[in-house]
Amino acid sequence: MIKTNIAIIGGGPAGLAAAIAAHNKGIKDIILFERDKELGGILNQCIHDGFGLHKFKTRLTGPEYAGRYIDEIKKTQVDIRLNHMVTNISDDLAITLVNEDRGAYKVQAKAIVLAMGCRERPRGALNIPGSRPAGIYTAGTVQKLVNMEGKLPGKNIVILGSGDIGLIMARRMTLEGANVKAVCEMMPYSSGLTRNVVQCLNDFNIPLKLSHTVTRILGDKRIEGVEISRLDQNLKPIPGSEEIMECDTLILSVGLIPENDIIFGVNMTMNQFTGGPMIDNNLMTDKPGIFSCGNCLHVHDLVDYVSEESTLAGERAAEFVLKEKLPQQEKIPLKCGENVRYIVPGYITKESIEPVTVMFRVTKPMNDCRISIYCDDIQLMAAKRQRCTPGESERITLSKERVRTILEKGSITVSVSE
């Protein structure tokens, strides 16, 4: 069995940032496993710009953003193993892998950083009535077909779901000459970033049909159209509101799921709302030595935040191996208060002496919001936001002084009100 200090699973933006950070902390024996034939992850097919505004203070395309980290990691001693599929992680931090040349083998690590990213929710999870004709794709698949393979999947498009990738592909397909007839969203608000709604739909006069969904797929060998229905407050189709929209392609942008199948055999607590592990402010799960970051922890709005979070995960994994920071069992939980769907991290460790960035999402759109953080029943801090939406995560950084107060009081709750 091969032994290593730190094993990093995933060669996208999260894995690259974590590997570089761990190496810079003095860990030289690091192996990074990536199942694809090249580094960069999903960024390789994201040819639109807008990446790097926070991290690099400039507008970059996805490949350009990834390229900066790839250039950096090539200067390190990190052992990069492409075309490697991790199939299992055991409780003792042993990793089982499969590679075409090496076959199946195991690697024993002192610490593991999970950076597998996320996957798209497919049609099978939606239960839309109809046959199974050609012409139904997830937004990420269309993005790869158009941007990397130069193939246009259709000419008359309907998009279900207003996730960011779907919004971006509405604009992309329009620029390629296709007719995007509508973007349908079952909620009464978009699930994507506001800037993407403006730049990808409004600027191109593409209709956004809120509180609408696809209730039937028409066609046999190839999709010929979809039935769209308006939804009531309980998200049930309203009888008589059906509308037939002819199309040859249906693109699904109906949510992302953190990619965590390989850790289901590990004894660790999962967050039922994010789909990722429960972690503390050091990005460590409740399985000592296993850290999680990026979109396999929770789905992020911006890759800049992924890089920031993953850098911290790499640093903490290095400190764990070097025994500079031992796992602490006593933790203070962070709780969801009014109008808050989930919070990351889930805990703050008792020995924390550094600022802690808290990320959370609200349950509904709100204007003129007040974010309140309570320790027991005492308000510790408050912040104002002009608008909060479920499609955009919120970030609050707790100073060292506030962290000390939390540790003294013993609990923390985050609430949002109008």
N, C-alpha and C positions, 0 to 999 in steps of 0.2 A: 504494500500500500504506500502511495506517495504521501509525504507529509509536507505541510506548509503552515506558515504563520497565519496568513489571512487569505481566504478564498472569497472572491467577489463574483457573484452570479449575475451576468448581464453586462453587455458592452455598449449600452446606450449612454445618454448623458449622465444618468445617475451612477452607473458603474464606473465610468471614466473619471468623474469627479471624485468618487470615493477612493479609487485606486491611487490617483495622484496625491490626494491628501494623506492617505496612509503611508505612502512612500516618503513624502516630505516630512513625516513625523519620525522617520528613521527605520521603518520596517522595509527590509529589502526582499524578503521571501514572500512575495505576493503572487497569486495566480488569479487571472481574470478569465472567466469562461463566457463565451458568447456563442449562441447556437447558429447565428448567421455566418456568412462567409466574409463579412467585413464589420468593422466597428461603426458606431454612430446610431444604431437603432432606428427608431421611427423618423429621426431627423433627416435621414438620407432621402426620404421621399417628400419632405416638406420644403418645396422650393420657393414658397412665398417668404417675404421678409417680415420683420417685426420681432425677431428673436434677438436677445442680447441687449435690449434697451436698459435693463437694470444692471446686468453683470458687466457688460463691456461699454455701455453708454453710446451704443451705435446700433443701427439697424442691420441685422444679418439674416441671411436665409438659413434654413435648417442645416444644410450641408456645411455652410461657412461656420456656423456655431459649433457643430460637431468637430469640424476640422481643427479648430483652435485647441480643443482638448486632445484630439488624436495626435497632433504635433507635439503636445506637451508630454503625453504618456510615452511616446516613442523615445523621449530623452531619459526615461527612467529604466529601472531594471525589472519592471513588472513583466511576468511571464504571461503573455497573451495567447490564449488558445481558442482559435476560431473553429467553427463547425463542431462545437461540443454541446451536446444536449444533456443537461442535468435532469435525471429522472427521479432522484430521491435524496432527501436529507434525513439522517437519523438523529436521535436524541443526543448521541455522543459526538455530534458535529462531523460525522463521516458523510461524504458526498459521493453518490453513485452517478457516473457519467457514461455517455455513449458517444463514440467518435468513429467515423468510417475507417480510419487507418488504425487507431489504437484498439478499437472494439470497446467492450465494457470494462471499466476499471473504477477504483475508488481513490478518493483523496481525503486524508484526515487533516482537518484544520483546527487551529486554536481559536480562530474567530471567523465568522462568516458575515458578509454583507449582502443582503438580498436587494437586488436592483433589477428585477425582471420586467419592470414596466407593467403595461396593462393590455387588455385585448378588447375588441368590440363585442357588443351584445348582438347575436345573430338573429335572423328571422325566426328561427325555431323557438326563441324565448318570447315571441310576441303573440303567438296564437292567432295570426291573421287568417281568416278563412280563404280558401282558394286552392288552386292546383300549384304545382311547382314548376312554372315556366322559366325559361332563360330570361335574363335581364334584371335580376334582383341582386344587388350588391350592397355590401357595407361601404360606408364612406371611405374608410382607409384603403379598402381594396381598389376602389375607383381612383383614389389618389395615386396609388402605386401604378395602376394601369396607365394613367394619363401622364404622370410626371416621370416615371422611370422606364416604361415600356413603350410609350408613344402610341397608345391604343385608346380610341374613343369608344366607350362602351355603348353609347346610344345618342340619339338626336333630340328626343322629346323626353324630358326628365321630370319626375316628381320626387321630392325628397321628404322623407318622414323623419321628423326629429330635428331640432334646431341646435344640436351640439356643435361645438366649434369646428370640427372637421367637416361636418355637413354644410355649415355656412360657408366655409372656405371653398369647398368643392362646388357649391352653387355658383360662386364667382368664377372659379376655374373653368367649369363646363361652359359657362356663358362666353368666356374669353376664347374658348376653343370652337365656338360656333353653334353650340347646342342651345336648345330652347328649354330653360328651366321654368316650368309652368307654375310651380308653387313649392313652398316649404311649409309642411304641416307640422304643428306642434300640439300635443295633447293638453299641455298645461296652458294656463292663461298668460304665460310669460315665456320668454325664450330661455333655453337652458345654456346658451352660449354667452360669451363676453359681449357686452354692449357694443364695443368698438367693431366686433365682427358682424353684428347685425347691421350696423350703419354702413360699413365699408363693403360688405359682401352682398347685402340684399338691397338696402335703401338706395345705394349709389347706382344700382343696376336695375332698379324698378322691378325686383323680384318679389312677388307677393308672399307675405308671411301670414299663414292662416292659423291663428292661435285658437286653442280649444277645439282642434280638429284632429282626426286621425284616419288612417286607412282601415276600413272595415271589410274590404273584400278585394281580392286580386283577380283580375280578368285575363283570360288568355290560356292557351294550351301549350304549344311549343315555345312561344315567345310571349312575354307579357304584352297585352294590348291596352290595358288601362287599369285604373284603380277606382274603387268606390270610396269617397271621402264623406265622413259624417261629422257633424258638430256634436260636441260633448256637453253634458250638463255639469253642475257643480260636483257631482259624484263621479265624474269621468265616465259616464255611461252615454252611449250614442243616443241622440234625440231622434225618435221616429219621425220620418218625413223630411229630415235634413240632408238625406243622402244626395250626393252629387257624383256623377261619373266624369272622370278626367282621363282622357286618352293619353297614353304614353308608351314608349318602348323600353323604358328603364325606370326602376324604382331604387332609389338610394336610401339606405337606412343609416341614420345617425342617432341611435337610440340609447346611447350610454356606453361607458367604458367600465370594464371590470378588472380590478387589480389581479395580476397574474401570480397566483399563490398556490397552485395545485401541488407543487413539489414539497410544500411544508406541512401538508395536512397530516402527515405521520409524526410530526414533532409536537411534543407536549407544550403548547404555548396558547395564550389567550388571543382570540381574534376579535376585532371590532365589527360588530354586526352591521354598522352603518357605512363604514368605509370599505369593507371587504379586505382590509389589510390587518396586520398584527397590532395588538395594543403595545405601545412603546412608551418609554419614559423620555425625559428631556435630553437624554444622551443618545436617542434613537435606538436604544437596546430593547428588545422584546423581553418578556418575562422568562425566556430561556437564556441564561447567561452565555454571552459569547456570540449570540445571533443578533445582528442589527438589520434594520430595514429602512429604506429610503426611496424617494422618487414615487412613481405612479403605482408601484406594487404596494406601497404603504397607504396612499390615498391619491386620488386623481387630482393633479395640479392644474392650475390655469396657465402658468408660464414655466417654460423650461429654466428660466433664470432662478426661480424658486427651487426647482429640482436640484440644480447645481449647488445652490447654497446649502440646502438640507443635506445633500449627499456628501459634501465636503466635511460637514460636521460628523456624519456617520463614519466616514473613513478615519477621521482624527480620533474619534472615541474608540473605534475598533483597534487602532494602533495602541492607544493608551491601555486598553484592556489586555492586549498581548504583552505589553511592557510592564504590566502590573502597576502602572501609575494611577489607575483608577479602577478599584475593585467594585464588583456589583454590590449594591446596597439593597437589602430586602425592604426596608421601611420607605414607603413612598406616599406622597400626598396626591389623592385623585383630583383630576379636573372634571367638573360636572357640567352638563348642558343645562342651561337655564331656559328662560322664556325665549321662544323663537329661534333656538339654536339646535341644529340637527346633529352635528358632531364636532368634536374638538380633537386636535392633534397638537402636542402629545396627550396621552391619557393620564400621565403621572408626572410629578416632579420628585426627584429623589431627595432624601433628607440632607445629603451632603452638598447640595447644589450651592455654588457661590458665584455663578455667572448669570447674565441676563438670559431669559428664556423667551423665544418667539412662539406665540400660540397662533395656530391657524384654525379657522372654523368656517362653517357655512350656515346660513340662516335657512329657515323653513319656508319663507315666503318673501316676495318683494316688499320693501318698505322704503319710505321717503323720510328725510330728516330724522335719521336714526340716532339713538343713543346706545352705545355699547358700554355695559357696566360689568365690572369684575368685583365679585364679593368674596371676602374671607369670612366664613360663617355668615353672620348677618350684617357685617360691617363692609361698606363700600370702599374698596381699595383704590379704584381708579375708574374714570369714565372717559369716553372719547366719542366724538360726533362724526357721523358720516352723512353725506348728502343723500346717498341711496345705497341700500344693500339688496342684493338679489341672490337666489340660490345658485345661479350660474357663475358667480364670482366669489372666491373665498376671501375672507377677511383675515388680516394679520395684526396682532398686537404684541409688542415686545415689552416684557416685564423687566424692569431694571433690577439690579442686584438688591437694592433696598426693598423693593416690593416682593422679590423672591424670599428674602429673609422674613418679611412679615407673614407671608403665606406659610412658611415652614413653622413659624411660631404659633399661628392660629390653627392650622391643621386641615383646612379645606379651601377649595376655590370653586366658584361658579361663574360662568359667563352667560350674560343675558343681553338681549337686544330688544329695544322698544322704540316705538315711534313717538 
